[in-house]
Structures are given as C-alpha cells and as structure tokens.
Amino acid sequence: MKKMLMIVVASSVVLLAGCSTPEQRRAECEAQGISKDTCYLAEVQHKEAINTAAYNAQWANARDAAAGTGIWAKKKKK
C-alpha cells in the first residue's frame, strides 16, 4: 500500500513539474525579445485553444451519450 502511494505521489510531482503559469510563459516570451503585446496575444490564444478543445470534447461526449454510442454504448450479453 505504501509503495503504491509513493508511486502515485511521485507521478503527480512529475506531471505537475511540466506545468507553467501564464505569467511564466509571458516572461519567457518577453525574454526572447518579443513584444509584451504579442506575448499577451499568444497567451490569450493558448487559453482559447484549451477551452475550444474542452468544449469540443464536451459536445462529442454529449452527442455520444444522447445517441448511446461511444463509452455509453450498451454491451451485448453473450
């Protein structure tokens, strides 16, 4: 049990290590000599891309749930 908990904690730390805040991304962008406005626009577009992907997944899941397909498909009994 302890070993499994350690694995879960370690994998969580590794996954979160790759995350960066919007401020960090903008600072890295500006450090490359790119204008502040352009870096801000890139950050806005980054957020919009994430939201669009989430909305598309939501709609696909809702469509599949309503149609009874995908993960909501009923399994046939043998």
C-alpha positions as CSV (number, residue, x, y, z in Angstrom):
1,M,0.0,0.0,0.0
2,K,2.8,2.4,0.9
3,K,4.6,1.6,-2.3
4,M,1.5,2.3,-4.4
5,L,1.0,5.7,-2.6
6,M,4.7,6.6,-3.2
7,I,4.2,5.8,-7.0
8,V,1.1,8.0,-7.2
9,V,2.8,10.9,-5.4
10,A,5.9,10.6,-7.5
11,S,4.0,10.5,-10.8
12,S,1.9,13.5,-9.7
13,V,5.0,15.5,-8.9
14,V,6.5,14.6,-12.3
15,L,3.3,15.6,-14.1
16,L,3.0,18.9,-12.3
17,A,6.6,19.8,-12.9
18,G,5.9,20.5,-16.6
19,C,3.1,23.0,-15.8
20,S,3.8,26.7,-16.0
21,T,1.7,29.7,-15.1
22,P,0.6,32.3,-17.7
23,E,3.0,34.8,-16.1
24,Q,5.9,32.4,-16.5
25,R,5.0,31.8,-20.2
26,R,4.7,35.5,-20.8
27,A,8.0,36.2,-19.1
28,E,9.8,33.5,-21.2
29,C,8.2,35.0,-24.3
30,E,9.4,38.5,-23.4
31,A,12.9,37.2,-22.5
32,Q,13.2,36.2,-26.2
33,G,12.8,39.8,-27.2
34,I,9.2,39.5,-28.3
35,S,6.9,42.5,-27.5
36,K,4.7,42.4,-24.5
37,D,1.5,42.8,-26.6
38,T,2.5,39.8,-28.8
39,C,3.2,37.7,-25.8
40,Y,-0.1,38.6,-24.3
41,L,-1.9,37.8,-27.5
42,A,-0.1,34.4,-27.7
43,E,-1.3,33.7,-24.1
44,V,-4.9,34.5,-24.9
45,Q,-4.8,32.3,-27.9
46,H,-3.3,29.5,-25.8
47,K,-6.2,29.7,-23.4
48,E,-8.7,29.8,-26.2
49,A,-7.2,26.7,-27.8
50,I,-7.5,24.8,-24.5
51,N,-11.1,26.0,-24.0
52,T,-12.0,25.1,-27.6
53,A,-10.6,21.5,-27.1
54,A,-12.6,21.2,-23.9
55,Y,-15.8,22.3,-25.5
56,N,-15.3,20.0,-28.5
57,A,-14.8,17.1,-26.1
58,Q,-17.9,18.1,-24.1
59,W,-20.1,18.2,-27.3
60,A,-18.7,14.9,-28.5
61,N,-19.4,13.3,-25.2
62,A,-23.0,14.7,-25.1
63,R,-23.6,13.6,-28.6
64,D,-22.4,10.1,-27.9
65,A,-24.4,9.9,-24.6
66,A,-27.6,11.0,-26.4
67,A,-27.0,8.5,-29.2
68,G,-26.0,5.7,-26.9
69,T,-22.7,5.3,-28.7
70,G,-19.0,5.6,-27.6
71,I,-18.5,4.8,-23.9
72,W,-22.2,4.9,-23.3
73,A,-22.9,2.0,-25.7
74,K,-24.7,-0.8,-24.1
75,K,-22.7,-4.0,-24.0
76,K,-24.2,-7.1,-25.6
77,K,-24.7,-10.0,-23.4
78,K,-23.4,-13.3,-24.7
